[in-house]
């Protein structure tokens, strides 16, 4: 049994170290939908900053969540609580602007990243999951869902970039508002594997994280290889590639 060290516990998430694997868990004291509001987004960015500062070549990150949702997107309830429609739009724009550096931080981590999607992942929550290097998903009833076409709202530029570069079947997922279950997502190449329970998904993600951490890849090179695979996303997120001198 790997030793578990609590690194931080902030509003909306906890960060632990279990052996060689950092575990970032979305938490909630209310409806467990883990909606992305300014508080949670700030907590996520702070946690990822801690991971970046403490990571070694023998580390990996697993992101998971408590309850029946992985993440149900932006907190529209918080946006609609504004004084008027214009203020609500400003709040929505602020959340979108705050998610951008969170995704940039994920793309910039010099270690492998795994999302254990053991609950629904919708809209911004689906984008958050897909920004990880590997996605594992519970297979009994959960879905990946991009509802913007149903809601009548447009995609931020970085949402579109993630979908184009990360999802081969982006048209069905985005333009049809299709709810994709785990087995379908595996067939479509969106997620790596499907599992029969939340516990099984998290355990598989931990096994994968430990396996990837055990490869001890050079972090500086790993992050640049990731950037080279997704140049459009990185460009939109403002992540410039760096020249790496081979250590061979």
C-alpha positions as CSV (number, residue, x, y, z in Angstrom):
1,X,0.0,0.0,0.0
2,X,1.5,3.3,-1.1
3,X,1.8,6.0,1.5
4,X,-0.7,8.8,1.1
5,X,0.4,12.4,1.8
6,X,-2.2,15.2,1.8
7,X,-0.6,18.2,0.0
8,X,-3.5,20.6,0.0
9,X,-7.3,20.8,0.6
10,X,-9.0,23.9,-0.8
11,X,-12.5,24.8,-1.8
12,X,-13.6,22.3,-4.4
13,X,-10.6,20.0,-4.6
14,X,-7.9,18.1,-2.7
15,X,-4.4,17.2,-3.8
16,X,-2.6,14.1,-2.5
17,X,0.5,12.2,-3.2
18,X,0.1,8.4,-3.3
19,X,3.5,6.9,-3.9
20,X,4.7,8.3,-7.2
21,X,1.3,9.6,-8.3
22,X,-0.3,12.9,-7.5
23,X,-4.1,12.5,-7.1
24,X,-6.2,15.6,-7.8
25,X,-9.8,15.0,-6.6
26,X,-12.8,17.3,-7.3
27,X,-14.9,17.6,-4.1
28,X,-18.1,19.3,-3.3
29,X,-20.2,19.9,-0.2
30,X,-23.4,20.5,-2.1
31,X,-24.6,18.7,-5.3
32,X,-21.3,17.0,-6.3
33,X,-21.6,18.4,-9.9
34,X,-18.2,20.1,-9.5
35,X,-19.3,23.1,-11.6
36,X,-16.4,25.3,-12.6
37,X,-16.8,28.6,-10.8
38,X,-14.1,31.1,-9.9
39,X,-13.4,29.4,-6.5
40,X,-13.0,25.9,-8.0
41,X,-11.0,27.2,-11.0
42,X,-8.6,29.1,-8.6
43,X,-8.2,25.9,-6.5
44,X,-7.5,23.8,-9.6
45,X,-4.8,26.2,-10.8
46,X,-3.2,26.4,-7.4
47,X,-3.1,22.6,-7.2
48,X,-1.6,22.1,-10.7
49,X,1.0,24.8,-9.8
50,X,1.9,22.7,-6.8
51,X,2.2,19.5,-8.9
52,X,4.4,21.3,-11.4
53,X,6.7,22.5,-8.6
54,X,7.0,19.1,-6.9
55,X,7.0,16.7,-9.8
56,X,10.0,14.6,-10.7
57,X,10.7,12.4,-13.7
58,X,9.1,9.5,-11.7
59,X,5.7,11.2,-11.2
60,X,2.3,11.2,-12.8
61,X,-1.0,12.9,-12.2
62,X,-4.5,11.3,-11.8
63,X,-7.5,13.6,-11.7
64,X,-10.8,12.2,-10.4
65,X,-14.0,13.3,-8.7
66,X,-16.4,12.4,-5.9
67,X,-20.0,11.6,-6.7
68,X,-22.0,11.0,-9.9
69,X,-20.4,13.8,-11.9
70,X,-16.8,14.3,-13.0
71,X,-17.6,17.9,-13.8
72,X,-20.8,19.4,-15.1
73,X,-19.2,22.4,-16.8
74,X,-19.3,26.1,-16.0
75,X,-21.4,27.2,-13.0
76,X,-24.3,28.8,-14.8
77,X,-26.2,29.1,-11.5
78,X,-23.5,31.5,-10.3
79,X,-23.6,33.4,-13.6
80,X,-27.4,33.8,-13.6
81,X,-27.3,35.1,-10.0
82,X,-25.8,38.3,-11.3
83,X,-27.8,41.5,-11.2
84,X,-28.7,41.5,-14.9
85,X,-28.1,39.6,-18.2
86,X,-25.1,41.7,-19.1
87,X,-23.5,41.0,-15.7
88,X,-24.3,37.3,-16.2
89,X,-22.5,37.3,-19.5
90,X,-19.5,39.0,-17.9
91,X,-19.5,36.2,-15.2
92,X,-19.6,33.5,-17.9
93,X,-16.8,35.2,-19.8
94,X,-14.7,35.4,-16.6
95,X,-15.2,31.6,-16.0
96,X,-14.1,30.9,-19.5
97,X,-11.0,33.1,-19.2
98,X,-10.2,31.4,-15.9
99,X,-10.4,27.9,-17.3
100,X,-7.9,28.7,-20.1
101,X,-4.9,28.9,-17.7
102,X,-6.0,25.7,-15.9
103,X,-5.9,23.9,-19.2
104,X,-2.6,25.6,-20.1
105,X,-1.2,24.3,-16.7
106,X,-2.3,20.8,-17.5
107,X,-0.6,20.9,-21.0
108,X,2.5,22.3,-19.3
109,X,2.9,19.6,-16.7
110,X,6.2,17.7,-17.3
111,X,4.6,14.4,-16.3
112,X,1.9,12.0,-17.8
113,X,-1.7,12.9,-16.8
114,X,-4.7,10.7,-16.5
115,X,-8.4,11.6,-16.1
116,X,-10.5,9.0,-14.2
117,X,-13.9,10.0,-15.5
118,X,-16.1,8.2,-12.9
119,X,-19.1,10.4,-13.5
120,X,-20.7,12.6,-16.2
121,X,-18.4,15.1,-17.9
122,X,-20.2,17.9,-19.7
123,X,-19.2,20.9,-21.7
124,X,-16.2,22.6,-20.0
125,X,-16.0,19.5,-17.8
126,X,-15.5,17.3,-20.9
127,X,-12.9,19.7,-22.2
128,X,-11.1,19.5,-18.8
129,X,-11.1,15.7,-19.0
130,X,-9.9,15.5,-22.6
131,X,-7.0,17.9,-21.9
132,X,-5.3,15.0,-20.0
133,X,-3.0,12.7,-21.8
134,X,-5.2,9.6,-21.1
135,X,-8.9,9.4,-20.3
136,X,-10.4,6.4,-18.5
137,X,-14.2,6.2,-18.1
138,X,-16.8,4.4,-16.0
139,X,-18.9,2.3,-18.3
140,X,-22.3,1.7,-16.7
141,X,-24.2,5.0,-17.3
142,X,-21.9,8.0,-17.5
143,X,-21.6,10.2,-20.6
144,X,-19.3,12.7,-22.3
145,X,-21.5,15.6,-23.5
146,X,-21.0,18.9,-25.3
147,X,-24.4,20.6,-25.0
148,X,-23.5,24.0,-26.5
149,X,-25.5,23.4,-29.7
150,X,-28.6,22.5,-27.5
151,X,-28.1,25.6,-25.3
152,X,-27.6,27.9,-28.2
153,X,-24.2,29.1,-27.1
154,X,-20.9,29.2,-29.0
155,X,-17.6,27.4,-28.2
156,X,-14.6,29.4,-26.9
157,X,-11.7,29.1,-29.3
158,X,-9.7,26.8,-27.0
159,X,-12.8,24.4,-26.6
160,X,-12.9,24.1,-30.4
161,X,-9.1,23.5,-30.6
162,X,-9.2,20.8,-27.9
163,X,-12.1,19.1,-29.8
164,X,-10.4,19.3,-33.2
165,X,-7.1,17.9,-32.0
166,X,-8.1,15.5,-29.3
167,X,-11.3,14.0,-30.7
168,X,-11.4,12.4,-34.2
169,X,-15.2,12.3,-34.0
170,X,-15.6,15.9,-32.9
171,X,-18.4,16.6,-35.4
172,X,-20.8,14.0,-33.8
173,X,-19.8,15.1,-30.2
174,X,-20.0,18.8,-30.8
175,X,-22.4,19.5,-33.7
176,X,-24.9,16.9,-32.8
177,X,-24.8,17.4,-29.1
178,X,-24.4,13.6,-28.8
179,X,-24.2,12.0,-25.3
180,X,-21.3,9.5,-25.7
181,X,-21.2,6.6,-23.3
182,X,-18.0,4.9,-22.3
183,X,-18.0,1.9,-24.6
184,X,-18.8,4.2,-27.6
185,X,-16.1,6.6,-26.5
186,X,-13.6,3.8,-26.5
187,X,-14.7,2.8,-30.0
188,X,-14.5,6.4,-31.2
189,X,-11.0,6.8,-29.8
190,X,-12.0,9.4,-27.3
191,X,-11.1,7.5,-24.1
192,X,-8.6,4.8,-23.4
193,X,-10.7,2.3,-21.6
194,X,-14.1,1.8,-19.9
195,X,-14.7,0.3,-16.4
196,X,-17.7,-1.1,-14.5
197,X,-17.6,1.1,-11.5
198,X,-16.3,4.4,-10.1
199,X,-13.9,2.4,-7.9
200,X,-12.7,0.3,-10.8
201,X,-12.2,3.5,-12.9
202,X,-10.1,5.1,-10.2
203,X,-8.1,1.9,-9.5
204,X,-7.3,1.5,-13.2
205,X,-6.3,5.2,-13.4
206,X,-3.9,4.7,-10.5
207,X,-2.4,1.6,-12.0
208,X,-1.9,3.5,-15.3
209,X,-0.4,6.5,-13.4
210,X,2.0,4.3,-11.5
211,X,3.0,2.5,-14.8
212,X,3.6,5.8,-16.5
213,X,5.5,7.3,-13.6
214,X,7.7,4.2,-13.6
215,X,8.9,5.1,-17.1
216,X,10.8,8.0,-15.6
217,X,10.6,10.1,-18.8
218,X,12.6,13.3,-18.9
219,X,9.9,15.9,-18.0
220,X,11.3,18.7,-20.0
221,X,11.2,16.6,-23.2
222,X,7.9,15.0,-22.3
223,X,6.0,18.3,-22.2
224,X,7.5,19.4,-25.5
225,X,6.5,16.1,-27.1
226,X,2.9,16.8,-25.9
227,X,3.0,20.3,-27.3
228,X,4.2,19.0,-30.7
229,X,1.2,16.7,-30.9
230,X,-1.3,19.4,-30.3
231,X,0.1,22.6,-31.8
232,X,-3.2,24.3,-32.3
233,X,-4.4,23.9,-28.7
234,X,-1.0,25.1,-27.4
235,X,-1.1,28.1,-29.7
236,X,-4.5,29.1,-28.6
237,X,-3.5,28.6,-24.9
238,X,-0.3,30.7,-25.5
239,X,2.1,27.8,-25.0
240,X,5.1,28.4,-27.2
241,X,7.3,25.3,-28.0
242,X,10.9,25.2,-26.8
243,X,14.0,23.8,-28.4
244,X,15.2,20.8,-26.5
245,X,18.8,19.7,-26.7
246,X,19.0,15.9,-26.7
247,X,20.6,14.4,-23.6
248,X,21.6,11.2,-25.4
